[in-house]
Structures are given as structure tokens and as C-alpha cells.
Amino acid sequence: MSYLDTTLTQLKGASFQTFPIPKAPPPLSLPPALLSRPIKMSAKFAFAKSLKEVRFLFCQTSEKSAAVRSFLTTQYPAIKKANPNTPILLREAAGTLPKVYARFEFGNEKSQSLEGLTDKQIEDTVSGLVSKA
């Protein structure tokens, strides 16, 4: 008798406990009024289709990077919500001048200095940079 035959003979007399499979919860249903509305996305931070990555470089402590830190603290959630699949990298390094890089398809990369800009100017600069192809 082979090993397989012995194992099968042992299993024939064994009793197995079965467990019920839980049912999936019902799908969420939205009211018809919500389904008919178009979803509006913030156009302020709408990235170009060809944009592959955005990088912010700044210093953690310097006054030159204070506006960039403030901008990212307040605007990062809105930017990420509008562009959930685009990587947004925040690179902090002591003594680094504030700068933003946008990497597009085919390795095309553009950058812009953010030194000495206000929150509003940074917003305009970033919006202009990420919308270019």
C-alpha cells in the first residue's frame, strides 16, 4: 500500500467540521439625487495627464522655506484629493532652497524656485507648472 492509499484510508473515517460562509453585506445605495449630479473636481490643482510626479524640496527650519511649509500644510490634502494617483514627494533637507519639480512623460522635467514667494504666489506657480505639458 502506498503512502497516498494509507492517507486516503485514514481520511475516510475522519469527520470534518464545516463552517458557513458569511454573506457579503448589501452594496451601498445612493439616493437618485446624488447619482444624477456630476462630480466636481477642483480645477485649481488639476494636473496635466502627462504629469508623472511632483517633488517639493525645502528646509525644515529656514525662513526661506516657511511659506512652502505653510502652503503644503494647508493645501496638500486638496492637491492629493484632486490627484490621488500622482505621487507628490516632500523632500526636507537642512539648508535646501525651496523648489518644486514636475516630472512629465518621457523624462521631461521642469522646475521652479519658490524662494521668497507668498502662499498665493506658490499656489499660482505650482498650478502653472503642473498644468504644462
C-alpha positions as CSV (number, residue, x, y, z in Angstrom):
1,M,0.0,0.0,0.0
2,S,1.4,3.4,-1.0
3,Y,1.6,6.5,1.2
4,L,-1.3,8.0,-0.7
5,D,-3.5,5.0,-0.2
6,T,-2.7,5.0,3.5
7,T,-3.6,8.7,3.9
8,L,-6.8,8.3,2.0
9,T,-7.8,5.3,4.2
10,Q,-7.2,7.4,7.3
11,L,-9.2,10.3,5.9
12,K,-12.3,8.1,5.0
13,G,-13.1,7.6,8.7
14,A,-12.4,11.2,9.8
15,S,-15.1,13.7,10.4
16,F,-14.7,17.2,9.2
17,Q,-16.3,20.3,10.7
18,T,-17.8,22.7,8.1
19,F,-18.1,26.4,8.6
20,P,-20.8,28.6,7.0
21,I,-19.6,31.2,4.5
22,P,-20.7,34.6,5.7
23,K,-22.8,36.6,3.3
24,A,-21.5,39.8,1.8
25,P,-23.1,43.0,3.0
26,P,-25.5,44.6,0.6
27,P,-24.0,47.2,-1.7
28,L,-24.3,50.8,-0.7
29,S,-27.1,52.6,-2.4
30,L,-27.0,56.3,-3.0
31,P,-30.1,58.4,-3.4
32,P,-31.0,59.1,-7.0
33,A,-30.5,62.8,-6.5
34,L,-26.8,62.2,-5.7
35,L,-26.4,59.8,-8.6
36,S,-27.6,62.4,-11.2
37,R,-25.2,65.1,-10.1
38,P,-21.9,65.5,-11.8
39,I,-18.9,65.1,-9.6
40,K,-16.9,68.4,-9.5
41,M,-13.2,68.3,-9.0
42,S,-11.1,71.3,-8.0
43,A,-9.7,72.7,-11.2
44,K,-7.2,74.7,-9.2
45,F,-4.9,71.7,-8.8
46,A,-5.9,69.6,-11.8
47,F,-2.7,68.0,-13.0
48,A,-1.8,67.5,-16.7
49,K,-2.4,64.0,-17.9
50,S,1.3,63.6,-18.8
51,L,2.4,64.6,-15.3
52,K,4.1,61.6,-13.5
53,E,5.4,63.1,-10.3
54,V,5.7,66.4,-8.3
55,R,8.6,67.0,-5.9
56,F,8.8,69.8,-3.3
57,L,12.3,70.5,-1.9
58,F,12.6,72.7,1.2
59,C,14.3,73.2,4.5
60,Q,12.5,72.2,7.8
61,T,13.6,75.2,9.7
62,S,14.7,78.1,7.5
63,E,12.6,81.3,7.0
64,K,13.1,81.0,3.2
65,S,11.0,77.8,3.3
66,A,8.4,79.0,5.8
67,A,5.8,79.8,3.0
68,V,6.3,76.4,1.3
69,R,5.8,74.6,4.7
70,S,2.6,76.7,5.3
71,F,1.4,76.1,1.7
72,L,1.9,72.3,2.0
73,T,0.3,72.1,5.4
74,T,-2.9,73.8,4.2
75,Q,-3.1,72.7,0.5
76,Y,-1.6,69.2,0.4
77,P,-4.9,67.4,1.3
78,A,-6.7,69.3,-1.5
79,I,-4.0,68.6,-4.0
80,K,-3.9,64.9,-3.1
81,K,-7.7,64.6,-3.2
82,A,-7.8,66.1,-6.7
83,N,-4.9,63.8,-7.9
84,P,-4.9,60.6,-5.9
85,N,-2.8,58.6,-8.3
86,T,0.0,61.1,-8.8
87,P,3.0,60.8,-6.4
88,I,3.6,64.0,-4.5
89,L,7.0,63.9,-2.9
90,L,8.1,66.1,0.0
91,R,11.8,66.3,0.4
92,E,13.1,68.1,3.5
93,A,16.8,68.8,3.9
94,A,18.7,71.3,6.0
95,G,19.8,74.4,4.1
96,T,17.8,73.5,0.9
97,L,16.3,76.4,-1.0
98,P,12.6,75.9,-1.7
99,K,11.9,74.5,-5.2
100,V,9.2,72.4,-6.9
101,Y,9.9,69.9,-9.7
102,A,7.3,68.4,-12.1
103,R,8.3,65.3,-14.0
104,F,6.3,64.6,-17.1
105,E,6.2,61.7,-19.7
106,F,9.4,60.7,-21.5
107,G,11.6,62.1,-18.6
108,N,10.8,65.7,-19.3
109,E,11.3,67.6,-16.1
110,K,10.6,71.3,-15.2
111,S,11.4,73.1,-12.0
112,Q,10.6,76.4,-10.4
113,S,12.1,78.2,-7.5
114,L,9.7,79.0,-4.6
115,E,12.1,81.2,-2.7
116,G,10.6,84.4,-1.4
117,L,7.1,83.7,-2.6
118,T,3.9,84.0,-0.6
119,D,1.3,81.2,-0.2
120,K,-0.8,82.6,-3.1
121,Q,2.2,83.0,-5.3
122,I,3.3,79.5,-4.5
123,E,-0.2,78.2,-5.4
124,D,-0.1,80.1,-8.8
125,T,3.4,78.8,-9.5
126,V,2.6,75.2,-8.7
127,S,-0.7,75.3,-10.6
128,G,1.1,76.8,-13.7
129,L,3.9,74.2,-13.5
130,V,1.8,71.1,-13.2
131,S,-0.7,72.1,-15.9
132,K,2.1,72.5,-18.6
133,A,2.8,69.5,-20.7
